[in-house]
Amino acid sequence: MKHVGLSPYIGSGSHVHRGEKYRFLVLERFGQDLGKLFLQNGRRFPLKTVLYLGIQIVSMSKQSNLLILYNCNM
């Protein structure tokens, strides 16, 4: 598959903690994560960054049928 902007896949699974089931995905880490960058930028991203991320997500989901949900209410 062509480049989709994701690190190589390592593994995934689920875990139950305090009665709640959580799913996880393990990827290699390259640089800072989006959550930290979001907080460092005052919980806002420049429009250019939002558009770039949107393009990457749509491109990736079209190629792999993957749905990504990100909670911005940290």
C-alpha positions in Angstrom: 0.0 0.0 0.0 1.3 3.5 -0.7 2.2 5.9 2.1 -0.9 6.7 4.2 0.9 8.7 7.0 0.9 6.0 9.6 3.7 4.4 11.5 4.3 0.7 11.0 1.7 -1.5 12.9 3.0 -3.3 15.9 -0.2 -4.7 17.5 -3.7 -4.1 18.9 -6.1 -5.6 21.4 -8.5 -4.8 24.2 -8.2 -4.4 28.0 -10.8 -4.2 30.8 -10.2 -1.6 33.5 -12.7 -1.0 36.3 -15.4 -2.7 34.3 -14.8 -0.7 31.1 -13.4 -2.2 28.0 -10.8 -0.3 26.2 -9.3 -1.0 22.7 -5.8 -0.1 21.9 -3.5 0.2 18.9 0.3 0.1 19.1 2.4 2.0 16.5 5.9 3.3 16.4 6.3 6.8 17.7 7.7 9.5 15.6 8.1 12.9 17.3 5.4 14.4 19.6 1.9 13.2 19.6 -1.1 15.2 18.5 -2.5 15.5 22.0 0.6 17.2 23.3 0.9 19.5 20.4 -2.8 20.4 20.8 -2.3 21.3 24.5 1.0 23.2 23.7 -0.9 25.4 21.2 -3.6 26.5 23.7 -6.0 23.7 22.7 -6.1 25.1 19.1 -4.5 24.1 15.8 -3.9 26.6 13.0 -6.3 26.1 10.1 -3.5 24.8 7.9 -2.7 22.0 10.4 -6.4 21.0 10.7 -6.8 20.8 6.9 -3.6 18.8 6.6 -4.7 16.3 9.3 -8.1 16.0 7.7 -6.6 15.2 4.3 -4.3 12.6 5.9 -7.2 11.0 7.8 -9.6 10.9 4.8 -6.8 9.5 2.6 -5.9 6.8 5.1 -9.5 5.8 5.8 -10.3 5.5 2.1 -7.3 3.1 1.6 -7.7 1.0 4.7 -11.4 1.4 5.8 -10.1 2.6 9.1 -12.2 5.0 11.3 -10.3 7.3 13.7 -12.0 9.1 16.5 -10.1 11.8 18.4 -11.6 13.4 21.6 -10.7 17.1 21.6 -12.4 17.6 25.0 -9.2 16.8 27.0 
